Amino acid sequence: MHLQASDPQGLGVVIHCDLNGNPFQCGPTCVLDLPEGQGTASFTAVSDSGRTASGSASWKLDSAPPELAAQLQGGTEGKNGWYTSAPVNLACTASDATSGVASIEYRLDGGAWGSAASATADGMHALECRARDNAGNMSQAGAQANIDSGSPTTSIVLPDGVWLAGHTTVRGSTKDAVSGLADVQVTLDGGSSWTSLGSGGNWEYGWDTRTVSDGGHSFSARGEDNAGNLESPQVVNVRVDNTPPVVSLAPSWRLSEGGKFTAEDSGSGIGSVCVVFSGNGIQPRTLTFSAPSPEITWDGIDGSGAHVGYGTYLASVTVCDLLGNCASAQGQVLNPAPPPPKPTWPRPTRTPTSTPTPTPTLTPRPSQSPRPVASQTSRPAPSVGAGIPAPVRPVPLPAEEPRPWVIWPFIGLLGLVAGVGSTFAIDQRAGEWRAMRAHLRTLFESQPGAEADPGQGGKK
């Protein structure tokens, strides 16, 4: 409070003051520090002339802001200062002992001031409040509301129903976009014992499938975020096959044949069949098939394209299932040399034993007179001297070379005629046999060089 007094004649002045019962005095000018609150100040100015002047004044003083307290309400508290459900509200209380609280206002994330502040969306939010007293003093408070109502999401890079064998690596990815990932856990066959893989978003799990039995199994993974949200397990059903196929191969077979062969796999199935023919100094020949056949056959050509020789060769069969489990079997392929040819000796000629036939009685027929044959004679040479012709000797014809091959047809015909004649002598059916005899005679006469008539017994 500021007080000032003066005397018209310029004389000195002293001010006597009472401030809420506290007296004091000062010169013609003074400044009083008023206490907080309200009251009345009484004062009297006394001049050196003895004259006085009195007065009073009331005041109200509130220089302190209101007291303000902020608190979050609602939602579900999780871990690490996070809420796992909304809404989260800001509640503020204010007090002012002097002038009193005039108003309280709220705002969310730096927005406009209003009558309330409430966070409903996932994320980090700033909730604020301010209080104003009747003197115009103002105070401000607030709180951070972090909300993550969703759990992490996990993706397992493993197809459902896939076949696994041996030591395999299961890969996956777990993400949380709000509060962040805190941990990834995995388990087998729905067990309650979970293995932690850490907070890495992209994770790997080494699984030795040989520790479990062949057949169906499940692999589960889940994530937990920093707010404490635990993901429902993500499950992939798999099948394990660590047993090789069952293979059977005949112990031996000939090259021209096929070796009996069977291959079975009760798990992932047959993936490949590989046969290697080797041994006996040949270049190995490899044949590959995608499925087993009832027999193993070989065309006898080695790896260099050459035909193999006689001998015994090794056939090695390797059968693998679709997961690489393999089993083998061996057999022998025989290519024996042919036996030497057996000597053949000419069979002795056996003379057929003829059955004697009765000699037919021939009926005598009149014989024909022989035809005259002209003989060649040389002309008489002129005699020397007396002119008496000398006796002439017949000149012999040149001897003809024997042709034995010409005789055999005639001998055959003569035998046939004799048989027919004997039959004719026995059988009295003369008409039929005469016709046959005439036919044979014609046939005989048509032969070159024929002279005898088998039917007449004479000469032409």
C-alpha positions as CSV (number, residue, x, y, z in Angstrom):
1,M,0.0,0.0,0.0
2,H,1.3,3.5,-0.8
3,L,0.7,6.4,1.6
4,Q,1.6,10.1,1.1
5,A,0.7,13.3,3.1
6,S,1.8,17.0,2.9
7,D,1.2,20.4,4.8
8,P,-0.1,23.4,2.8
9,Q,2.4,25.7,4.6
10,G,5.2,23.3,3.8
11,L,5.7,22.2,7.3
12,G,6.7,18.6,8.1
13,V,4.2,15.9,8.3
14,V,4.3,12.4,10.1
15,I,1.9,9.6,9.2
16,H,0.7,7.3,12.0
17,C,-0.9,4.1,10.7
18,D,-2.6,1.1,12.1
19,L,-2.6,-2.0,9.8
20,N,-4.9,-4.7,11.1
21,G,-4.0,-3.7,14.7
22,N,-0.3,-3.3,14.0
23,P,0.6,0.4,14.5
24,F,3.5,2.1,12.8
25,Q,4.5,5.5,11.5
26,C,6.4,6.9,8.6
27,G,7.3,10.1,7.0
28,P,5.2,12.0,4.5
29,T,5.6,9.1,2.1
30,C,5.7,5.4,2.8
31,V,5.0,2.0,1.1
32,L,3.3,-0.7,3.2
33,D,3.6,-4.4,2.4
34,L,0.1,-5.7,2.9
35,P,-0.3,-9.3,4.2
36,E,-2.1,-11.9,2.2
37,G,-5.8,-11.7,2.7
38,Q,-8.0,-8.7,3.2
39,G,-8.3,-5.9,5.8
40,T,-8.5,-2.2,6.7
41,A,-5.6,0.3,7.2
42,S,-6.2,3.4,9.4
43,F,-3.9,6.3,9.2
44,T,-3.5,9.9,10.6
45,A,-1.2,12.6,9.2
46,V,0.1,15.1,11.8
47,S,1.6,18.4,10.7
48,D,4.3,20.3,12.6
49,S,1.6,23.0,13.0
50,G,-0.4,20.6,15.1
51,R,-3.1,20.2,12.6
52,T,-4.1,16.5,11.7
53,A,-5.9,14.6,8.9
54,S,-7.2,11.0,9.3
55,G,-8.5,8.3,6.9
56,S,-8.7,4.6,6.2
57,A,-8.6,2.1,3.3
58,S,-9.6,-1.6,2.8
59,W,-7.6,-4.1,0.8
60,K,-7.6,-7.7,-0.6
61,L,-4.4,-9.4,-1.5
62,D,-4.0,-12.9,-3.1
63,S,-0.6,-13.3,-4.8
64,A,-0.3,-17.1,-4.6
65,P,-1.8,-19.5,-7.3
66,P,-4.2,-22.2,-6.3
67,E,-3.0,-25.5,-5.2
68,L,-3.7,-28.2,-7.9
69,A,-3.4,-32.0,-7.9
70,A,-3.9,-34.3,-11.0
71,Q,-4.7,-38.0,-11.0
72,L,-5.5,-40.6,-13.7
73,Q,-8.6,-42.6,-13.3
74,G,-10.2,-45.5,-15.2
75,G,-8.6,-48.0,-17.5
76,T,-6.7,-51.2,-16.6
77,E,-3.2,-50.8,-15.4
78,G,-0.6,-53.1,-17.0
79,K,3.1,-53.2,-16.7
80,N,5.8,-50.5,-17.0
81,G,3.3,-47.6,-16.6
82,W,1.0,-48.8,-19.4
83,Y,-2.7,-49.2,-19.4
84,T,-4.2,-52.2,-21.2
85,S,-7.7,-50.8,-21.5
86,A,-9.4,-47.4,-22.0
87,P,-10.7,-44.8,-21.3
88,V,-8.2,-43.2,-19.0
89,N,-9.4,-39.9,-17.5
90,L,-7.6,-37.1,-15.8
91,A,-9.1,-35.9,-12.5
92,C,-7.7,-32.6,-10.9
93,T,-8.5,-31.0,-7.5
94,A,-7.6,-27.3,-6.7
95,S,-7.7,-25.1,-3.6
96,D,-7.0,-21.4,-2.8
97,A,-7.0,-20.2,0.8
98,T,-7.1,-16.5,-0.1
99,S,-9.3,-15.6,-3.0
100,G,-10.6,-19.1,-3.7
101,V,-10.7,-21.2,-6.8
102,A,-12.4,-19.6,-9.7
103,S,-12.2,-22.5,-12.3
104,I,-10.5,-25.8,-13.4
105,E,-10.0,-26.6,-17.1
106,Y,-8.7,-29.8,-19.0
107,R,-7.1,-30.6,-22.3
108,L,-5.8,-33.7,-24.1
109,D,-2.5,-33.9,-26.1
110,G,-2.1,-30.1,-26.3
111,G,-5.6,-29.5,-27.6
112,A,-8.2,-26.9,-26.6
113,W,-9.0,-26.4,-22.9
114,G,-12.3,-27.9,-21.8
115,S,-14.2,-29.3,-19.0
116,A,-12.6,-32.8,-19.1
117,A,-9.8,-34.8,-20.5
118,S,-10.1,-38.5,-21.5
119,A,-7.7,-40.8,-23.4
120,T,-9.4,-43.6,-25.4
121,A,-7.0,-44.6,-28.2
122,D,-3.9,-46.8,-27.9
123,G,-0.8,-44.7,-27.6
124,M,1.0,-42.2,-25.4
125,H,-1.2,-39.3,-24.3
126,A,-0.6,-36.1,-22.3
127,L,-3.6,-35.1,-20.1
128,E,-3.4,-31.6,-18.5
129,C,-5.5,-29.5,-16.2
130,R,-5.3,-25.9,-14.9
131,A,-6.9,-24.0,-12.0
132,R,-7.5,-20.2,-11.6
133,D,-8.3,-18.4,-8.3
134,N,-10.4,-15.3,-7.9
135,A,-7.4,-13.1,-7.9
136,G,-6.4,-14.4,-11.3
137,N,-3.6,-16.5,-10.2
138,M,-3.4,-19.8,-12.1
139,S,-1.7,-23.2,-11.6
140,Q,-1.3,-26.2,-14.0
141,A,-0.9,-30.0,-13.6
142,G,-1.1,-33.1,-15.7
143,A,-0.3,-36.8,-16.2
144,Q,0.9,-39.2,-19.0
145,A,-1.6,-41.8,-20.0
146,N,0.0,-44.7,-22.0
147,I,-2.5,-47.1,-23.4
148,D,-1.9,-50.5,-25.2
149,S,-5.0,-52.6,-25.4
150,G,-3.8,-55.0,-28.1
151,S,-1.5,-58.0,-27.8
152,P,1.5,-58.7,-30.1
153,T,1.0,-60.6,-33.4
154,T,3.1,-63.6,-34.3
155,S,3.7,-65.2,-37.7
156,I,5.4,-68.6,-37.9
157,V,7.2,-69.2,-41.2
158,L,6.2,-72.9,-41.3
159,P,3.3,-74.3,-43.4
160,D,0.6,-76.2,-41.6
161,G,1.0,-79.9,-42.1
162,V,4.6,-79.8,-43.3
163,W,6.9,-82.7,-42.9
164,L,10.1,-82.2,-40.8
165,A,13.1,-84.4,-40.2
166,G,16.4,-84.2,-38.3
167,H,17.6,-80.8,-36.9
168,T,15.4,-78.0,-38.3
169,T,15.2,-74.3,-37.7
170,V,11.8,-72.8,-37.1
171,R,11.6,-69.1,-38.0
172,G,9.0,-66.5,-37.1
173,S,8.2,-62.8,-36.6
174,T,6.5,-61.2,-33.7
175,K,5.5,-57.5,-33.6
176,D,3.9,-55.0,-31.3
177,A,3.4,-51.4,-32.7
178,V,2.4,-49.7,-29.4
179,S,4.3,-50.5,-26.2
180,G,6.9,-52.7,-27.9
181,L,7.8,-56.3,-27.7
182,A,9.0,-57.6,-24.4
183,D,9.4,-61.4,-25.0
184,V,8.7,-64.3,-27.5
185,Q,8.0,-67.7,-26.1
186,V,7.6,-71.1,-27.8
187,T,6.5,-74.6,-26.8
188,L,5.9,-78.1,-28.3
189,D,2.7,-80.1,-28.3
190,G,0.8,-77.6,-26.3
191,G,3.0,-77.9,-23.2
192,S,2.9,-75.6,-20.2
193,S,6.7,-75.1,-20.2
194,W,7.5,-72.1,-22.5
195,T,11.0,-71.3,-23.8
196,S,11.9,-67.6,-24.0
197,L,13.5,-66.4,-27.2
198,G,14.0,-62.7,-26.1
199,S,12.5,-59.5,-27.4
200,G,13.8,-59.7,-31.0
201,G,11.1,-59.3,-33.6
202,N,12.5,-61.8,-36.0
203,W,13.4,-65.0,-34.2
204,E,14.6,-68.5,-34.8
205,Y,14.2,-71.7,-32.8
206,G,16.4,-74.8,-33.4
207,W,14.4,-78.0,-33.0
208,D,15.9,-81.5,-33.1
209,T,12.9,-83.5,-34.3
210,R,14.8,-86.7,-33.4
211,T,13.9,-86.1,-29.8
212,V,10.2,-86.8,-30.6
213,S,8.5,-89.7,-32.2
214,D,7.5,-89.9,-35.8
215,G,4.0,-88.6,-36.6
216,G,2.0,-85.5,-35.8
217,H,3.2,-82.7,-33.5
218,S,2.4,-79.1,-32.8
219,F,4.6,-76.0,-32.6
220,S,3.3,-73.0,-30.6
221,A,4.6,-69.4,-30.3
222,R,3.4,-66.3,-28.5
223,G,4.5,-62.8,-27.8
224,E,4.3,-60.5,-24.8
225,D,4.5,-56.7,-25.0
226,N,5.8,-54.1,-22.5
227,A,2.2,-53.3,-21.3
228,G,1.8,-57.0,-20.2
229,N,-0.5,-58.1,-23.0
230,L,0.1,-61.8,-23.7
231,E,-0.7,-63.1,-27.1
232,S,-2.9,-66.2,-27.6
233,P,-0.6,-69.0,-28.8
234,Q,-0.1,-69.3,-32.6
235,V,-0.1,-73.1,-33.4
236,V,1.3,-74.9,-36.5
237,N,0.7,-78.6,-36.9
238,V,3.6,-80.5,-38.3
239,R,4.5,-84.1,-39.1
240,V,7.9,-85.7,-38.2
241,D,9.6,-88.4,-40.3
242,N,13.0,-89.6,-39.2
243,T,12.7,-93.2,-40.4
244,P,14.2,-94.2,-43.8
245,P,12.3,-96.2,-46.4
246,V,12.2,-100.0,-46.2
247,V,14.1,-101.4,-49.3
248,S,14.2,-105.0,-50.6
249,L,16.3,-106.2,-53.6
250,A,16.8,-109.6,-55.1
251,P,20.3,-110.9,-54.3
252,S,21.0,-111.7,-57.9
253,W,19.5,-111.9,-61.4
254,R,20.5,-112.3,-65.0
255,L,21.2,-109.3,-67.2
256,S,18.4,-110.3,-69.6
257,E,16.0,-110.4,-66.7
258,G,15.0,-108.0,-63.9
259,G,15.8,-108.0,-60.2
260,K,12.7,-108.0,-58.0
261,F,12.6,-104.7,-56.1
262,T,10.3,-103.1,-53.5
263,A,10.6,-99.7,-51.6
264,E,8.0,-98.5,-49.1
265,D,7.8,-95.4,-46.8
266,S,5.1,-94.9,-44.3
267,G,6.0,-91.3,-43.6
268,S,6.7,-88.5,-46.1
269,G,6.8,-90.9,-49.1
270,I,9.4,-92.0,-51.7
271,G,11.3,-89.1,-53.1
272,S,14.0,-90.7,-55.4
273,V,15.5,-94.0,-56.4
274,C,19.1,-94.1,-57.6
275,V,20.7,-97.3,-59.0
276,V,24.5,-97.6,-59.7
277,F,25.8,-100.5,-61.7
278,S,29.6,-101.0,-61.2
279,G,32.3,-103.6,-60.8
280,N,34.2,-105.9,-63.1
281,G,36.3,-103.0,-64.4
282,I,33.4,-101.0,-66.1
283,Q,32.7,-97.3,-65.9
284,P,29.9,-97.0,-63.3
285,R,26.4,-96.4,-64.7
286,T,23.9,-94.4,-62.7
287,L,20.2,-94.4,-63.3
288,T,17.8,-92.2,-61.3
289,F,14.0,-92.7,-61.0
290,S,11.3,-90.6,-59.2
291,A,9.3,-93.6,-58.1
292,P,10.1,-97.3,-57.5
293,S,9.3,-100.0,-60.1
294,P,8.7,-103.7,-59.4
295,E,12.0,-104.6,-61.0
296,I,15.5,-103.2,-61.5
297,T,16.5,-103.7,-65.1
298,W,19.7,-102.8,-66.9
299,D,20.4,-102.6,-70.7
300,G,24.0,-103.7,-70.1
301,I,25.6,-100.3,-71.1
302,D,28.1,-98.8,-68.7
303,G,28.7,-95.1,-67.9
304,S,30.9,-94.6,-71.0
305,G,28.2,-96.0,-73.3
306,A,29.9,-99.3,-74.0
307,H,28.3,-102.7,-73.8
308,V,29.6,-104.8,-70.9
309,G,31.1,-108.2,-71.3
310,Y,30.5,-111.5,-69.6
311,G,30.8,-111.5,-65.8
312,T,29.2,-110.4,-62.5
313,Y,28.3,-106.8,-61.7
314,L,27.2,-105.0,-58.6
315,A,23.8,-103.1,-58.5
316,S,23.6,-100.6,-55.6
317,V,20.1,-99.1,-55.0
318,T,19.6,-96.0,-52.8
319,V,16.1,-95.0,-51.9
320,C,15.4,-91.6,-50.2
321,D,12.1,-90.2,-48.9
322,L,11.0,-86.7,-49.4
323,L,12.9,-85.5,-46.3
324,G,16.2,-87.1,-47.2
325,N,16.0,-90.2,-45.1
326,C,17.8,-92.9,-47.2
327,A,18.2,-96.6,-47.2
328,S,20.3,-98.9,-49.5
329,A,20.4,-102.4,-50.8
330,Q,22.7,-104.3,-53.1
331,G,22.4,-107.2,-55.6
332,Q,24.4,-108.9,-58.3
333,V,23.7,-108.8,-62.1
334,L,24.9,-111.9,-63.8
335,N,25.9,-112.0,-67.5
336,P,27.4,-115.6,-67.9
337,A,29.2,-116.6,-71.1
338,P,27.2,-119.1,-73.2
339,P,28.3,-122.8,-73.1
340,P,30.5,-124.1,-75.9
341,P,28.5,-125.8,-78.8
342,K,28.2,-129.5,-78.6
343,P,29.8,-131.6,-81.4
344,T,27.3,-133.1,-84.0
345,W,28.1,-136.4,-85.7
346,P,26.4,-137.6,-89.0
347,R,23.8,-140.2,-88.3
348,P,24.5,-143.6,-90.0
349,T,22.4,-144.2,-93.1
350,R,19.9,-147.0,-92.5
351,T,18.8,-149.1,-95.4
352,P,15.0,-149.4,-95.2
353,T,13.9,-153.0,-95.1
354,S,11.6,-153.6,-98.0
355,T,8.6,-156.0,-97.7
356,P,8.8,-158.6,-100.4
357,T,5.8,-158.4,-102.7
358,P,4.5,-161.4,-104.6
359,T,5.6,-161.5,-108.2
360,P,2.5,-161.1,-110.4
361,T,1.9,-163.6,-113.2
362,L,2.1,-161.8,-116.5
363,T,-0.3,-162.7,-119.2
364,P,1.6,-163.4,-122.5
365,R,0.8,-160.9,-125.3
366,P,1.8,-161.1,-128.9
367,S,5.1,-159.4,-129.4
368,Q,5.6,-156.8,-132.1
369,S,8.2,-157.3,-134.8
370,P,11.3,-155.2,-134.3
371,R,11.5,-152.2,-136.5
372,P,14.4,-152.2,-139.0
373,V,17.1,-149.9,-138.1
374,A,19.2,-148.5,-140.9
375,S,22.9,-149.1,-140.4
376,Q,25.5,-146.8,-141.9
377,T,28.0,-148.5,-144.3
378,S,30.9,-147.0,-146.1
379,R,30.8,-146.7,-149.8
380,P,33.1,-149.4,-151.6
381,A,36.5,-148.0,-152.2
382,P,37.7,-148.5,-155.8
383,S,39.9,-151.6,-156.1
384,V,43.4,-151.2,-157.4
385,G,44.3,-153.2,-160.4
386,A,41.8,-155.9,-161.3
387,G,38.7,-153.8,-160.5
388,I,37.4,-156.4,-158.1
389,P,35.8,-154.7,-155.1
390,A,37.4,-155.5,-151.8
391,P,35.3,-156.6,-148.9
392,V,33.9,-153.6,-147.0
393,R,34.1,-153.5,-143.2
394,P,31.5,-151.6,-141.4
395,V,32.8,-148.5,-139.7
396,P,31.9,-148.4,-136.0
397,L,30.1,-145.4,-134.7
398,P,31.9,-143.3,-132.2
399,A,31.2,-144.5,-128.7
400,E,28.9,-142.2,-126.7
401,E,30.0,-141.2,-123.2
402,P,27.9,-143.0,-120.6
403,R,25.4,-140.8,-118.9
404,P,24.3,-142.6,-115.8
405,W,21.9,-139.8,-114.7
406,V,19.8,-140.4,-117.8
407,I,19.1,-144.0,-116.7
408,W,17.5,-143.3,-113.4
409,P,14.2,-141.8,-114.7
410,F,13.8,-144.8,-116.9
411,I,14.5,-147.2,-114.1
412,G,11.8,-145.4,-112.0
413,L,9.3,-145.5,-114.8
414,L,10.0,-149.2,-115.4
415,G,9.4,-150.0,-111.7
416,L,6.2,-148.1,-111.8
417,V,5.1,-149.9,-115.0
418,A,6.0,-153.3,-113.5
419,G,3.9,-152.4,-110.4
420,V,1.0,-151.3,-112.4
421,G,1.3,-154.4,-114.6
422,S,1.4,-156.7,-111.6
423,T,-1.6,-155.0,-110.2
424,F,-3.4,-155.3,-113.5
425,A,-2.7,-159.0,-113.6
426,I,-4.2,-159.4,-110.1
427,D,-7.2,-157.0,-110.5
428,Q,-9.5,-157.8,-113.4
429,R,-10.8,-154.3,-113.8
430,A,-9.1,-154.1,-117.2
431,G,-10.8,-150.9,-118.4
432,E,-9.5,-148.7,-115.7
433,W,-6.0,-150.1,-115.9
434,R,-5.8,-149.9,-119.6
435,A,-6.4,-146.2,-119.4
436,M,-3.7,-145.8,-116.8
437,R,-1.4,-147.9,-118.9
438,A,-2.0,-145.8,-121.9
439,H,-1.3,-142.7,-119.9
440,L,2.0,-144.1,-118.6
441,R,3.0,-145.2,-122.1
442,T,2.4,-141.7,-123.4
443,L,4.4,-140.3,-120.5
444,F,7.2,-142.7,-121.1
445,E,7.4,-142.0,-124.9
446,S,7.6,-138.3,-124.2
447,Q,10.9,-138.8,-122.3
448,P,14.0,-138.0,-124.5
449,G,15.9,-141.0,-125.6
450,A,13.2,-143.5,-124.6
451,E,13.3,-146.6,-126.8
452,A,11.5,-149.4,-124.9
453,D,7.8,-149.6,-124.5
454,P,7.2,-151.0,-121.1
455,G,3.8,-152.1,-122.0
456,Q,4.7,-153.9,-125.3
457,G,8.2,-155.2,-124.5
458,G,9.4,-154.3,-128.0
459,K,11.2,-151.5,-129.7
460,K,9.9,-148.6,-131.7
